[in-house]
Amino acid sequence: MEVEFPAAVSGNMTAILKLFDPRHPPTFPMGQRGLLRPHGPHDQLAWEDFVRKDKLRPFLDEITAVEKQGLWSAWYELGDEEPQSHEALGRYEAGLYRTTLEEFDSETRAYGRFRDLQGKCIPRLYAHVFIQAQTADPALAGRPEFSIFGIFMESIRGFILEKLPDLPASDAPPKELWKTIVQDAVYAANEINKRGVVMLDCRAGNALVEHDTHRVVIHDLPSANSATR
């Protein structure tokens, strides 16, 4: 989402507001919510009940214990029966909460770790934001479990590198620059790798090329499936 806000010096500043909302998580587990299960009133009530009964912490500890054994937690498996049980919906919502929080934490750590690359190989991070989501139960208002996390980041006006061959001539950079642009993308990934993070999904779809300057940046760092060495 592109937004404008007053700049410290003069005029307005344009930035991208990226939200991390458990109701619409940035990445999906198996049984993708965006395709199969939209968030609805029953999901919200089950999630609130799960938090109210203090089931979240034991559930998160359960997932951590399972993953420490090298196993895959099946919190997302709701089964085929409809309607889903209240408990199953609560666990599913808790899993989405955990996934979304991990995405936010991962991106926050990445931007902190790559502070010297901001505005060069990755977008510049301006600020973190926290928005309180509405709850059906007023007693739960203000609880961190119902926060929507977000970041303000540099707006890059350009195109995804993998789209370069398909751009109309009027929008594409001169062909003699293509080799340099691709090399700059390799350089950007290498700069991240040199700082102890291996790009496991290092592809042209994760690189953005700025129209005016042809600067290449790696965007959406968690979606690149990076792993700390």
C-alpha angles and dihedrals in degrees: 000000000000116000138176126219135168113280121227093242109030143327126004130311126219119218141159116251109207114191128202104204119169088212089061105023119198091233128029132224122220108300091044112227093209091060105027112019122031116194111263141169093275091053091050094050092048091050093049091048090049091054094041091055091050093242096133100080095049089047093052090047089051092054092047092051091050093049092048086062089056092251129130117245114229097206091129095059106106098165127224100280118110132238094035118226118263091241093050091051091049092053091047091052090047090053091051089049090053093047093049093047090050090052091052094046091047093052092044092052092046094054090047092049093047096044092133091054096053111117089017117055096000132030118273115258113224106177149332121244134195123200124189112228120217118258129203089225111061089203089069095052112123095022112138090231088072097049123119110215125208147167133215109221139172115285111233113199105204145076139287110264095232088061092058097100091050099049117115112252091250092061101034123092117244111288091237087068096052095087091051092048092052091047090051089054090053089048091051092052090046092052089055091047091051089060093061101269121113115211102225093180099041103164140136091257089070094054125083124199118209112229100221102037101023087228112163120220133179108231136189094031099191091050087059087070093230120187126203115238 
